Amino acid sequence: MTLQLTVPNMACSACSDTITKAIQAIDPTATVQADTKTKQVNVETQAAETAIKQAIVDAGYTIA
């Protein structure tokens, strides 16, 4: 499943690294592409969408 999420408070490469690690803690095989300019996070995962969103929120970010 591919998810396209908007994370408005993702500001730098450290943020994208944190989000990637949070998602891969849920699904180690997930492919994560986080673009700080567009605030878009594209995730290819087998995990549930709610679990991915919760991992991002738990890492301290908001999802629009």
All heavy atoms as a GROMACS GRO file, in nm:
protein
  462
    1MET      N    1   0.085  -0.117   0.000
    1MET     CA    2   0.000   0.000   0.000
    1MET      C    3   0.089   0.123   0.000
    1MET      O    4   0.191   0.126   0.067
    1MET     CB    5  -0.090  -0.006   0.124
    1MET     CG    6  -0.140   0.126   0.174
    1MET     SD    7  -0.255   0.114   0.314
    1MET     CE    8  -0.152   0.040   0.440
    2THR      N    9   0.050   0.221  -0.077
    2THR     CA   10   0.124   0.347  -0.080
    2THR      C   11   0.042   0.455  -0.011
    2THR      O   12  -0.077   0.472  -0.040
    2THR     CB   13   0.151   0.390  -0.224
    2THR    OG1   14   0.228   0.289  -0.289
    2THR    CG2   15   0.228   0.521  -0.229
    3LEU      N   16   0.107   0.526   0.079
    3LEU     CA   17   0.042   0.636   0.151
    3LEU      C   18   0.110   0.766   0.112
    3LEU      O   19   0.232   0.771   0.099
    3LEU     CB   20   0.055   0.617   0.302
    3LEU     CG   21   0.001   0.489   0.362
    3LEU    CD1   22   0.037   0.482   0.510
    3LEU    CD2   23  -0.149   0.483   0.344
    4GLN      N   24   0.031   0.870   0.094
    4GLN     CA   25   0.084   1.004   0.074
    4GLN      C   26   0.033   1.090   0.187
    4GLN      O   27  -0.088   1.112   0.198
    4GLN     CB   28   0.041   1.062  -0.061
    4GLN     CG   29   0.107   0.992  -0.178
    4GLN     CD   30   0.076   1.061  -0.310
    4GLN    OE1   31  -0.034   1.108  -0.330
    4GLN    NE2   32   0.173   1.065  -0.398
    5LEU      N   33   0.124   1.136   0.271
    5LEU     CA   34   0.086   1.211   0.390
    5LEU      C   35   0.152   1.349   0.385
    5LEU      O   36   0.263   1.364   0.337
    5LEU     CB   37   0.132   1.138   0.516
    5LEU     CG   38   0.085   0.992   0.529
    5LEU    CD1   39   0.158   0.924   0.643
    5LEU    CD2   40  -0.065   0.988   0.550
    6THR      N   41   0.082   1.447   0.437
    6THR     CA   42   0.138   1.582   0.449
    6THR      C   43   0.173   1.606   0.596
    6THR      O   44   0.087   1.590   0.683
    6THR     CB   45   0.036   1.688   0.402
    6THR    OG1   46   0.002   1.660   0.267
    6THR    CG2   47   0.094   1.828   0.414
    7VAL      N   48   0.300   1.640   0.619
    7VAL     CA   49   0.349   1.664   0.754
    7VAL      C   50   0.399   1.808   0.760
    7VAL      O   51   0.514   1.836   0.728
    7VAL     CB   52   0.461   1.564   0.792
    7VAL    CG1   53   0.507   1.586   0.935
    7VAL    CG2   54   0.414   1.420   0.772
    8PRO      N   55   0.311   1.902   0.798
    8PRO     CA   56   0.344   2.045   0.788
    8PRO      C   57   0.463   2.089   0.873
    8PRO      O   58   0.531   2.184   0.838
    8PRO     CB   59   0.217   2.116   0.835
    8PRO     CG   60   0.112   2.014   0.849
    8PRO     CD   61   0.176   1.879   0.846
    9ASN      N   62   0.488   2.023   0.986
    9ASN     CA   63   0.598   2.068   1.072
    9ASN      C   64   0.728   1.990   1.049
    9ASN      O   65   0.817   1.993   1.132
    9ASN     CB   66   0.556   2.067   1.219
    9ASN     CG   67   0.517   1.929   1.270
    9ASN    OD1   68   0.487   1.839   1.193
    9ASN    ND2   69   0.516   1.915   1.400
   10MET      N   70   0.738   1.923   0.936
   10MET     CA   71   0.865   1.860   0.898
   10MET      C   72   0.950   1.968   0.831
   10MET      O   73   0.916   2.017   0.725
   10MET     CB   74   0.839   1.744   0.799
   10MET     CG   75   0.964   1.677   0.749
   10MET     SD   76   0.931   1.534   0.644
   10MET     CE   77   0.843   1.609   0.507
   11ALA      N   78   1.062   2.005   0.897
   11ALA     CA   79   1.135   2.123   0.852
   11ALA      C   80   1.275   2.096   0.797
   11ALA      O   81   1.328   2.180   0.725
   11ALA     CB   82   1.143   2.223   0.966
   12CYS      N   83   1.335   1.984   0.833
   12CYS     CA   84   1.474   1.964   0.794
   12CYS      C   85   1.502   1.816   0.772
   12CYS      O   86   1.417   1.732   0.793
   12CYS     CB   87   1.567   2.020   0.903
   12CYS     SG   88   1.546   1.936   1.061
   13SER      N   89   1.625   1.787   0.731
   13SER     CA   90   1.660   1.648   0.703
   13SER      C   91   1.657   1.563   0.830
   13SER      O   92   1.627   1.444   0.824
   13SER     CB   93   1.797   1.639   0.636
   13SER     OG   94   1.896   1.688   0.722
   14ALA      N   95   1.686   1.623   0.945
   14ALA     CA   96   1.677   1.549   1.071
   14ALA      C   97   1.534   1.506   1.097
   14ALA      O   98   1.508   1.396   1.147
   14ALA     CB   99   1.730   1.632   1.186
   15CYS      N  100   1.439   1.594   1.061
   15CYS     CA  101   1.297   1.560   1.076
   15CYS      C  102   1.262   1.441   0.987
   15CYS      O  103   1.195   1.348   1.031
   15CYS     CB  104   1.209   1.679   1.038
   15CYS     SG  105   1.228   1.824   1.142
   16SER      N  106   1.305   1.445   0.863
   16SER     CA  107   1.272   1.335   0.773
   16SER      C  108   1.338   1.205   0.819
   16SER      O  109   1.278   1.099   0.807
   16SER     CB  110   1.310   1.370   0.629
   16SER     OG  111   1.448   1.386   0.616
   17ASP      N  112   1.458   1.214   0.876
   17ASP     CA  113   1.523   1.094   0.930
   17ASP      C  114   1.444   1.037   1.047
   17ASP      O  115   1.426   0.916   1.059
   17ASP     CB  116   1.666   1.127   0.976
   17ASP     CG  117   1.761   1.150   0.860
   17ASP    OD1  118   1.725   1.117   0.745
   17ASP    OD2  119   1.870   1.204   0.885
   18THR      N  120   1.397   1.127   1.135
   18THR     CA  121   1.319   1.084   1.251
   18THR      C  122   1.191   1.017   1.207
   18THR      O  123   1.153   0.911   1.260
   18THR     CB  124   1.288   1.205   1.341
   18THR    OG1  125   1.410   1.263   1.385
   18THR    CG2  126   1.203   1.165   1.461
   19ILE      N  127   1.123   1.075   1.108
   19ILE     CA  128   0.998   1.018   1.058
   19ILE      C  129   1.024   0.883   0.992
   19ILE      O  130   0.951   0.786   1.014
   19ILE     CB  131   0.931   1.117   0.961
   19ILE    CG1  132   0.878   1.237   1.040
   19ILE    CG2  133   0.819   1.048   0.881
   19ILE    CD1  134   0.833   1.352   0.954
   20THR      N  135   1.131   0.875   0.914
   20THR     CA  136   1.166   0.748   0.849
   20THR      C  137   1.191   0.638   0.952
   20THR      O  138   1.139   0.527   0.941
   20THR     CB  139   1.289   0.766   0.760
   20THR    OG1  140   1.259   0.862   0.660
   20THR    CG2  141   1.331   0.636   0.695
   21LYS      N  142   1.267   0.670   1.055
   21LYS     CA  143   1.297   0.571   1.160
   21LYS      C  144   1.170   0.530   1.234
   21LYS      O  145   1.153   0.413   1.268
   21LYS     CB  146   1.402   0.628   1.257
   21LYS     CG  147   1.540   0.635   1.196
   21LYS     CD  148   1.640   0.698   1.292
   21LYS     CE  149   1.776   0.712   1.225
   21LYS     NZ  150   1.871   0.785   1.310
   22ALA      N  151   1.082   0.627   1.260
   22ALA     CA  152   0.957   0.595   1.331
   22ALA      C  153   0.871   0.500   1.249
   22ALA      O  154   0.812   0.405   1.302
   22ALA     CB  155   0.882   0.725   1.360
   23ILE      N  156   0.864   0.524   1.119
   23ILE     CA  157   0.784   0.437   1.031
   23ILE      C  158   0.849   0.299   1.020
   23ILE      O  159   0.781   0.197   1.029
   23ILE     CB  160   0.767   0.502   0.892
   23ILE    CG1  161   0.680   0.627   0.904
   23ILE    CG2  162   0.708   0.402   0.792
   23ILE    CD1  163   0.676   0.712   0.779
   24GLN      N  164   0.981   0.296   1.006
   24GLN     CA  165   1.049   0.167   0.991
   24GLN      C  166   1.053   0.088   1.122
   24GLN      O  167   1.078  -0.032   1.119
   24GLN     CB  168   1.187   0.189   0.931
   24GLN     CG  169   1.176   0.231   0.785
   24GLN     CD  170   1.308   0.254   0.716
   24GLN    OE1  171   1.408   0.284   0.780
   24GLN    NE2  172   1.308   0.242   0.585
   25ALA      N  173   1.025   0.153   1.234
   25ALA     CA  174   1.011   0.080   1.360
   25ALA      C  175   0.882  -0.002   1.357
   25ALA      O  176   0.873  -0.108   1.419
   25ALA     CB  177   1.010   0.176   1.478
   26ILE      N  178   0.783   0.046   1.284
   26ILE     CA  179   0.655  -0.025   1.268
   26ILE      C  180   0.669  -0.131   1.158
   26ILE      O  181   0.623  -0.243   1.173
   26ILE     CB  182   0.542   0.074   1.230
   26ILE    CG1  183   0.527   0.182   1.337
   26ILE    CG2  184   0.411  -0.001   1.205
   26ILE    CD1  185   0.482   0.132   1.471
   27ASP      N  186   0.730  -0.091   1.046
   27ASP     CA  187   0.746  -0.181   0.931
   27ASP      C  188   0.889  -0.167   0.877
   27ASP      O  189   0.917  -0.074   0.799
   27ASP     CB  190   0.644  -0.145   0.822
   27ASP     CG  191   0.660  -0.234   0.698
   27ASP    OD1  192   0.744  -0.326   0.699
   27ASP    OD2  193   0.587  -0.210   0.601
   28PRO      N  194   0.980  -0.256   0.919
   28PRO     CA  195   1.121  -0.244   0.877
   28PRO      C  196   1.141  -0.250   0.726
   28PRO      O  197   1.243  -0.203   0.676
   28PRO     CB  198   1.187  -0.365   0.944
   28PRO     CG  199   1.097  -0.402   1.057
   28PRO     CD  200   0.957  -0.366   1.012
   29THR      N  201   1.045  -0.303   0.652
   29THR     CA  202   1.060  -0.312   0.507
   29THR      C  203   0.998  -0.193   0.434
   29THR      O  204   1.001  -0.188   0.311
   29THR     CB  205   0.996  -0.442   0.454
   29THR    OG1  206   0.856  -0.438   0.480
   29THR    CG2  207   1.057  -0.564   0.519
   30ALA      N  208   0.944  -0.098   0.508
   30ALA     CA  209   0.878   0.017   0.447
   30ALA      C  210   0.978   0.103   0.370
   30ALA      O  211   1.092   0.120   0.412
   30ALA     CB  212   0.809   0.102   0.553
   31THR      N  213   0.932   0.156   0.258
   31THR     CA  214   1.009   0.252   0.182
   31THR      C  215   0.951   0.390   0.210
   31THR      O  216   0.831   0.412   0.191
   31THR     CB  217   1.001   0.222   0.031
   31THR    OG1  218   1.051   0.091   0.008
   31THR    CG2  219   1.083   0.322  -0.048
   32VAL      N  220   1.037   0.480   0.257
   32VAL     CA  221   0.990   0.613   0.298
   32VAL      C  222   1.064   0.719   0.218
   32VAL      O  223   1.186   0.718   0.210
   32VAL     CB  224   1.014   0.637   0.448
   32VAL    CG1  225   0.962   0.773   0.490
   32VAL    CG2  226   0.951   0.526   0.531
   33GLN      N  227   0.987   0.810   0.157
   33GLN     CA  228   1.045   0.925   0.089
   33GLN      C  229   0.984   1.049   0.151
   33GLN      O  230   0.863   1.072   0.138
   33GLN     CB  231   1.016   0.920  -0.060
   33GLN     CG  232   1.084   0.804  -0.130
   33GLN     CD  233   1.050   0.797  -0.277
   33GLN    OE1  234   0.941   0.832  -0.317
   33GLN    NE2  235   1.144   0.751  -0.356
   34ALA      N  236   1.066   1.127   0.220
   34ALA     CA  237   1.018   1.247   0.288
   34ALA      C  238   1.082   1.369   0.223
   34ALA      O  239   1.204   1.379   0.215
   34ALA     CB  240   1.052   1.241   0.436
   35ASP      N  241   0.998   1.460   0.175
   35ASP     CA  242   1.046   1.582   0.109
   35ASP      C  243   1.014   1.701   0.198
   35ASP      O  244   0.896   1.736   0.216
   35ASP     CB  245   0.978   1.596  -0.027
   35ASP     CG  246   1.035   1.713  -0.108
   35ASP    OD1  247   1.088   1.809  -0.047
   35ASP    OD2  248   1.026   1.708  -0.231
   36THR      N  249   1.118   1.763   0.254
   36THR     CA  250   1.096   1.874   0.346
   36THR      C  251   1.044   1.999   0.276
   36THR      O  252   0.980   2.083   0.339
   36THR     CB  253   1.226   1.910   0.422
   36THR    OG1  254   1.328   1.938   0.327
   36THR    CG2  255   1.271   1.794   0.509
   37LYS      N  256   1.068   2.011   0.148
   37LYS     CA  257   1.020   2.131   0.075
   37LYS      C  258   0.870   2.126   0.052
   37LYS      O  259   0.800   2.226   0.068
   37LYS     CB  260   1.093   2.144  -0.059
   37LYS     CG  261   1.239   2.181  -0.042
   37LYS     CD  262   1.308   2.198  -0.176
   37LYS     CE  263   1.454   2.232  -0.155
   37LYS     NZ  264   1.529   2.241  -0.280
   38THR      N  265   0.820   2.010   0.015
   38THR     CA  266   0.676   1.997  -0.012
   38THR      C  267   0.599   1.950   0.111
   38THR      O  268   0.476   1.951   0.109
   38THR     CB  269   0.650   1.897  -0.126
   38THR    OG1  270   0.695   1.768  -0.086
   38THR    CG2  271   0.720   1.940  -0.253
   39LYS      N  272   0.672   1.909   0.216
   39LYS     CA  273   0.612   1.854   0.339
   39LYS      C  274   0.539   1.723   0.315
   39LYS      O  275   0.451   1.685   0.391
   39LYS     CB  276   0.516   1.956   0.404
   39LYS     CG  277   0.570   2.096   0.418
   39LYS     CD  278   0.688   2.103   0.512
   39LYS     CE  279   0.731   2.248   0.534
   39LYS     NZ  280   0.856   2.258   0.606
   40GLN      N  281   0.574   1.656   0.206
   40GLN     CA  282   0.508   1.529   0.171
   40GLN      C  283   0.593   1.411   0.216
   40GLN      O  284   0.715   1.412   0.201
   40GLN     CB  285   0.488   1.520   0.020
   40GLN     CG  286   0.389   1.620  -0.036
   40GLN     CD  287   0.247   1.588   0.006
   40GLN    OE1  288   0.202   1.475  -0.007
   40GLN    NE2  289   0.178   1.688   0.057
   41VAL      N  290   0.525   1.311   0.269
   41VAL     CA  291   0.590   1.185   0.305
   41VAL      C  292   0.518   1.075   0.228
   41VAL      O  293   0.397   1.056   0.244
   41VAL     CB  294   0.583   1.158   0.456
   41VAL    CG1  295   0.646   1.022   0.489
   41VAL    CG2  296   0.652   1.268   0.534
   42ASN      N  297   0.592   1.006   0.142
   42ASN     CA  298   0.537   0.894   0.066
   42ASN      C  299   0.590   0.765   0.128
   42ASN      O  300   0.710   0.751   0.148
   42ASN     CB  301   0.577   0.902  -0.080
   42ASN     CG  302   0.519   1.025  -0.148
   42ASN    OD1  303   0.403   1.058  -0.125
   42ASN    ND2  304   0.599   1.092  -0.227
   43VAL      N  305   0.498   0.676   0.161
   43VAL     CA  306   0.534   0.553   0.230
   43VAL      C  307   0.479   0.434   0.153
   43VAL      O  308   0.360   0.429   0.123
   43VAL     CB  309   0.476   0.551   0.373
   43VAL    CG1  310   0.523   0.425   0.446
   43VAL    CG2  311   0.513   0.676   0.450
   44GLU      N  312   0.566   0.340   0.121
   44GLU     CA  313   0.524   0.212   0.064
   44GLU      C  314   0.538   0.111   0.176
   44GLU      O  315   0.649   0.086   0.223
   44GLU     CB  316   0.613   0.175  -0.055
   44GLU     CG  317   0.577   0.042  -0.118
   44GLU     CD  318   0.440   0.042  -0.185
   44GLU    OE1  319   0.403   0.145  -0.245
   44GLU    OE2  320   0.370  -0.060  -0.176
   45THR      N  321   0.425   0.057   0.223
   45THR     CA  322   0.428  -0.028   0.342
   45THR      C  323   0.319  -0.133   0.338
   45THR      O  324   0.220  -0.118   0.266
   45THR     CB  325   0.411   0.059   0.468
   45THR    OG1  326   0.419  -0.024   0.583
   45THR    CG2  327   0.278   0.132   0.470
   46GLN      N  328   0.339  -0.236   0.419
   46GLN     CA  329   0.236  -0.337   0.439
   46GLN      C  330   0.163  -0.314   0.571
   46GLN      O  331   0.066  -0.384   0.602
   46GLN     CB  332   0.299  -0.477   0.438
   46GLN     CG  333   0.368  -0.512   0.308
   46GLN     CD  334   0.275  -0.506   0.189
   46GLN    OE1  335   0.164  -0.558   0.193
   46GLN    NE2  336   0.318  -0.441   0.082
   47ALA      N  337   0.210  -0.216   0.649
   47ALA     CA  338   0.148  -0.187   0.779
   47ALA      C  339   0.019  -0.107   0.758
   47ALA      O  340  -0.002  -0.047   0.653
   47ALA     CB  341   0.245  -0.108   0.867
   48ALA      N  342  -0.065  -0.107   0.859
   48ALA     CA  343  -0.191  -0.033   0.853
   48ALA      C  344  -0.165   0.118   0.850
   48ALA      O  345  -0.072   0.167   0.915
   48ALA     CB  346  -0.277  -0.068   0.973
   49GLU      N  347  -0.250   0.188   0.776
   49GLU     CA  348  -0.237   0.333   0.766
   49GLU      C  349  -0.244   0.399   0.903
   49GLU      O  350  -0.167   0.491   0.932
   49GLU     CB  351  -0.348   0.388   0.675
   49GLU     CG  352  -0.340   0.539   0.657
   49GLU     CD  353  -0.443   0.592   0.559
   49GLU    OE1  354  -0.510   0.511   0.493
   49GLU    OE2  355  -0.455   0.715   0.549
   50THR      N  356  -0.332   0.350   0.989
   50THR     CA  357  -0.344   0.411   1.122
   50THR      C  358  -0.216   0.392   1.203
   50THR      O  359  -0.177   0.481   1.278
   50THR     CB  360  -0.464   0.351   1.198
   50THR    OG1  361  -0.451   0.208   1.201
   50THR    CG2  362  -0.596   0.390   1.136
   51ALA      N  363  -0.149   0.279   1.188
   51ALA     CA  364  -0.024   0.254   1.260
   51ALA      C  365   0.086   0.348   1.212
   51ALA      O  366   0.164   0.400   1.292
   51ALA     CB  367   0.018   0.109   1.244
   52ILE      N  368   0.091   0.370   1.081
   52ILE     CA  369   0.192   0.461   1.026
   52ILE      C  370   0.167   0.603   1.073
   52ILE      O  371   0.259   0.673   1.117
   52ILE     CB  372   0.190   0.454   0.871
   52ILE    CG1  373   0.228   0.313   0.823
   52ILE    CG2  374   0.283   0.561   0.812
   52ILE    CD1  375   0.367   0.267   0.860
   53LYS      N  376   0.042   0.646   1.066
   53LYS     CA  377   0.009   0.782   1.111
   53LYS      C  378   0.041   0.799   1.259
   53LYS      O  379   0.095   0.902   1.301
   53LYS     CB  380  -0.138   0.813   1.084
   53LYS     CG  381  -0.168   0.835   0.937
   53LYS     CD  382  -0.315   0.869   0.917
   53LYS     CE  383  -0.345   0.903   0.772
   53LYS     NZ  384  -0.488   0.935   0.751
   54GLN      N  385   0.009   0.698   1.340
   54GLN     CA  386   0.035   0.707   1.484
   54GLN      C  387   0.186   0.715   1.511
   54GLN      O  388   0.229   0.787   1.600
   54GLN     CB  389  -0.028   0.588   1.557
   54GLN     CG  390  -0.022   0.601   1.709
   54GLN     CD  391  -0.100   0.723   1.759
   54GLN    OE1  392  -0.215   0.742   1.723
   54GLN    NE2  393  -0.036   0.807   1.839
   55ALA      N  394   0.267   0.641   1.435
   55ALA     CA  395   0.412   0.645   1.453
   55ALA      C  396   0.466   0.786   1.427
   55ALA      O  397   0.554   0.834   1.499
   55ALA     CB  398   0.478   0.544   1.360
   56ILE      N  399   0.412   0.851   1.324
   56ILE     CA  400   0.455   0.988   1.293
   56ILE      C  401   0.414   1.084   1.404
   56ILE      O  402   0.493   1.168   1.448
   56ILE     CB  403   0.398   1.032   1.156
   56ILE    CG1  404   0.459   0.946   1.044
   56ILE    CG2  405   0.425   1.181   1.132
   56ILE    CD1  406   0.397   0.967   0.908
   57VAL      N  407   0.292   1.070   1.451
   57VAL     CA  408   0.243   1.156   1.561
   57VAL      C  409   0.325   1.131   1.687
   57VAL      O  410   0.366   1.227   1.756
   57VAL     CB  411   0.092   1.132   1.586
   57VAL    CG1  412   0.046   1.201   1.714
   57VAL    CG2  413   0.011   1.180   1.466
   58ASP      N  414   0.352   1.005   1.718
   58ASP     CA  415   0.432   0.971   1.837
   58ASP      C  416   0.574   1.026   1.828
   58ASP      O  417   0.638   1.051   1.930
   58ASP     CB  418   0.436   0.820   1.857
   58ASP     CG  419   0.302   0.763   1.903
   58ASP    OD1  420   0.213   0.841   1.942
   58ASP    OD2  421   0.286   0.639   1.898
   59ALA      N  422   0.624   1.045   1.706
   59ALA     CA  423   0.758   1.103   1.687
   59ALA      C  424   0.756   1.255   1.703
   59ALA      O  425   0.861   1.318   1.698
   59ALA     CB  426   0.811   1.064   1.549
   60GLY      N  427   0.637   1.312   1.722
   60GLY     CA  428   0.628   1.456   1.750
   60GLY      C  429   0.584   1.541   1.632
   60GLY      O  430   0.598   1.664   1.636
   61TYR      N  431   0.527   1.478   1.531
   61TYR     CA  432   0.487   1.554   1.412
   61TYR      C  433   0.336   1.548   1.393
   61TYR      O  434   0.270   1.460   1.446
   61TYR     CB  435   0.560   1.499   1.288
   61TYR     CG  436   0.709   1.517   1.300
   61TYR    CD1  437   0.788   1.415   1.351
   61TYR    CD2  438   0.768   1.637   1.267
   61TYR    CE1  439   0.924   1.432   1.368
   61TYR    CE2  440   0.904   1.656   1.283
   61TYR     CZ  441   0.981   1.554   1.333
   61TYR     OH  442   1.116   1.572   1.351
   62THR      N  443   0.285   1.642   1.319
   62THR     CA  444   0.142   1.644   1.290
   62THR      C  445   0.119   1.602   1.145
   62THR      O  446   0.206   1.620   1.060
   62THR     CB  447   0.082   1.784   1.311
   62THR    OG1  448   0.154   1.877   1.230
   62THR    CG2  449   0.091   1.827   1.457
   63ILE      N  450   0.001   1.548   1.121
   63ILE     CA  451  -0.038   1.510   0.986
   63ILE      C  452  -0.156   1.595   0.946
   63ILE      O  453  -0.256   1.602   1.019
   63ILE     CB  454  -0.074   1.360   0.980
   63ILE    CG1  455   0.048   1.277   1.020
   63ILE    CG2  456  -0.124   1.323   0.841
   63ILE    CD1  457   0.020   1.130   1.036
   64ALA      N  458  -0.146   1.661   0.832
   64ALA     CA  459  -0.254   1.749   0.786
   64ALA      C  460  -0.362   1.666   0.718
   64ALA      O  461  -0.338   1.559   0.666
   64ALA     CB  462  -0.201   1.854   0.691
   0.00000   0.00000   0.00000
